[in-house]
Amino acid sequence: MSDLSNTPTVSIRPVVAGDEPAVAAVIRAAFGQDTEARLVHNLRHCGALELERLAETADGRIVGHVAFSRVTGAGAGHRLQIVCMAPVSVVPDLQRMGVGSALITAALADLRARGEDLVLVLGPPAYFPRFGFDAGLARQVQAPYAGAAFMALALTEAGRRDLPVEVSFATPFEEFE
Ligand SMILES: CC(C)(COP(=O)(O)OP(=O)(O)OC[C@H]1O[C@@H](n2cnc3c(N)ncnc32)[C@H](O)[C@@H]1OP(=O)(O)O)[C@@H](O)C(=O)NCCC(=O)NCCS
C-alpha cells in the first residue's frame, strides 16, 4: 500500500517556460537514465506534446511530471482524439507516497475536460489499472506495442465504441519500437 500518511503536499500545475531543466532532472532521477528525458525534450520540440503536468511541493521543489502526446488514429476510430501518457516520473525519495496518483488523476480530469476520447499507456500492469486503464480495451488498438503492459482508458463513450483503431505515435517514440 502507498504510505498516504506521509503524502507530501503537492500542487499539480502546467509546465511553463523555465521549468524544463527541473522537469528533465525529475525524469532522469525517476528512470536512472537519460532516455525518457530526451523523449520528452524531442516530443516538446516536434510539437507533439498535448499536455504536461508537474507536481510541486509547497516549498517549490518539482518532484513529479507526466507527459501526454498526440496519437494519430486510422480505421473505424479515425475521428477519435487519442493521446499517449508517457513518461510518468516521480523523484525516487518521494515515490510510493501518492504523488504519481495525484499527477495522473489531475491530468486525466484535464484531458476529459478537453474532450479527449482515449488515453494509451505502456507501463506496469500493477499500477495503471487503478486509474481505469485496461489491457482488454487496448487489444482493440492496433499499435507497435501489445501485451499486458499496453493499456487504454476511454474518457468518452466514443472512445469505447468507435474501435478498433490503428494508431501511430509521435516520431520520437520510434526509438522505443
Ligand atoms: C511509477 C511512478 C510514476 C508511480 O508514482 P508514485 O508516486 O511512486 O506512485 P503512487 O504513490 O501514486 O502509487 C504507489 C503505488 O504504485 C505502485 N507502483 C509504483 N511504481 C510501480 C511500478 N514500477 N510497478 C508496479 N507498481 C508500482 C506501488 O507499489 C504502490 O502500490 P500500492 O498502492 O498498491 O502499494 C513512480 O514510482 C516512478 O516514477 N517510477 C519510476 C519511473 C516509472 O517506472 N514510470 C512508469 C512508466 S512510464
PDBQT file of the ligand as one rigid body, heavy atoms in Angstrom, charges set to zero:
ROOT
HETATM    1  C1  LIG A 201       5.574   4.727 -11.432  1.00  0.00    +0.000 C 
HETATM    2  C2  LIG A 201       5.572   6.042 -10.628  1.00  0.00    +0.000 C 
HETATM    3  C3  LIG A 201       5.312   7.207 -11.562  1.00  0.00    +0.000 C 
HETATM    4  C4  LIG A 201       4.442   5.954  -9.596  1.00  0.00    +0.000 C 
HETATM    5  O1  LIG A 201       4.428   7.146  -8.844  1.00  0.00    +0.000 OA
HETATM    6  P1  LIG A 201       4.351   7.046  -7.233  1.00  0.00    +0.000 P 
HETATM    7  O2  LIG A 201       4.168   8.405  -6.719  1.00  0.00    +0.000 OA
HETATM    8  O3  LIG A 201       5.545   6.279  -6.791  1.00  0.00    +0.000 OA
HETATM    9  O4  LIG A 201       3.057   6.132  -7.087  1.00  0.00    +0.000 OA
HETATM   10  P2  LIG A 201       1.858   6.295  -6.033  1.00  0.00    +0.000 P 
HETATM   11  O5  LIG A 201       2.411   6.616  -4.696  1.00  0.00    +0.000 OA
HETATM   12  O6  LIG A 201       0.823   7.165  -6.600  1.00  0.00    +0.000 OA
HETATM   13  O7  LIG A 201       1.303   4.823  -6.045  1.00  0.00    +0.000 OA
HETATM   14  C5  LIG A 201       2.031   3.851  -5.375  1.00  0.00    +0.000 C 
HETATM   15  C6  LIG A 201       1.581   2.519  -5.863  1.00  0.00    +0.000 C 
HETATM   16  O8  LIG A 201       2.127   2.304  -7.144  1.00  0.00    +0.000 OA
HETATM   17  C7  LIG A 201       2.837   1.096  -7.140  1.00  0.00    +0.000 C 
HETATM   18  N1  LIG A 201       3.949   1.267  -8.042  1.00  0.00    +0.000 N 
HETATM   19  C8  LIG A 201       4.782   2.319  -8.099  1.00  0.00    +0.000 A 
HETATM   20  N2  LIG A 201       5.702   2.075  -9.066  1.00  0.00    +0.000 NA
HETATM   21  C9  LIG A 201       5.405   0.878  -9.591  1.00  0.00    +0.000 A 
HETATM   22  C10 LIG A 201       5.992   0.092 -10.594  1.00  0.00    +0.000 A 
HETATM   23  N3  LIG A 201       7.065   0.483 -11.282  1.00  0.00    +0.000 N 
HETATM   24  N4  LIG A 201       5.407  -1.100 -10.874  1.00  0.00    +0.000 NA
HETATM   25  C11 LIG A 201       4.319  -1.507 -10.207  1.00  0.00    +0.000 A 
HETATM   26  N5  LIG A 201       3.737  -0.811  -9.241  1.00  0.00    +0.000 NA
HETATM   27  C12 LIG A 201       4.284   0.371  -8.934  1.00  0.00    +0.000 A 
HETATM   28  C13 LIG A 201       3.275   0.906  -5.729  1.00  0.00    +0.000 C 
HETATM   29  O9  LIG A 201       3.525  -0.441  -5.461  1.00  0.00    +0.000 OA
HETATM   30  C14 LIG A 201       2.079   1.396  -4.983  1.00  0.00    +0.000 C 
HETATM   31  O10 LIG A 201       1.080   0.384  -4.995  1.00  0.00    +0.000 OA
HETATM   32  P3  LIG A 201       0.095   0.169  -3.755  1.00  0.00    +0.000 P 
HETATM   33  O11 LIG A 201      -0.671   1.469  -3.607  1.00  0.00    +0.000 OA
HETATM   34  O12 LIG A 201      -0.745  -0.981  -4.196  1.00  0.00    +0.000 OA
HETATM   35  O13 LIG A 201       1.015  -0.089  -2.650  1.00  0.00    +0.000 OA
HETATM   36  C15 LIG A 201       6.921   6.260  -9.882  1.00  0.00    +0.000 C 
HETATM   37  O14 LIG A 201       7.119   5.202  -8.975  1.00  0.00    +0.000 OA
HETATM   38  C16 LIG A 201       8.119   6.371 -10.799  1.00  0.00    +0.000 C 
HETATM   39  O15 LIG A 201       8.499   7.479 -11.188  1.00  0.00    +0.000 OA
HETATM   40  N6  LIG A 201       8.767   5.228 -11.134  1.00  0.00    +0.000 N 
HETATM   41  C17 LIG A 201       9.932   5.234 -11.999  1.00  0.00    +0.000 C 
HETATM   42  C18 LIG A 201       9.545   5.578 -13.426  1.00  0.00    +0.000 C 
HETATM   43  C19 LIG A 201       8.474   4.640 -13.994  1.00  0.00    +0.000 C 
HETATM   44  O16 LIG A 201       8.607   3.418 -13.945  1.00  0.00    +0.000 OA
HETATM   45  N7  LIG A 201       7.384   5.239 -14.585  1.00  0.00    +0.000 N 
HETATM   46  C20 LIG A 201       6.265   4.462 -15.099  1.00  0.00    +0.000 C 
HETATM   47  C21 LIG A 201       6.375   4.062 -16.500  1.00  0.00    +0.000 C 
HETATM   48  S1  LIG A 201       6.124   5.450 -17.595  1.00  0.00    +0.000 SA
ENDROOT
TORSDOF 0
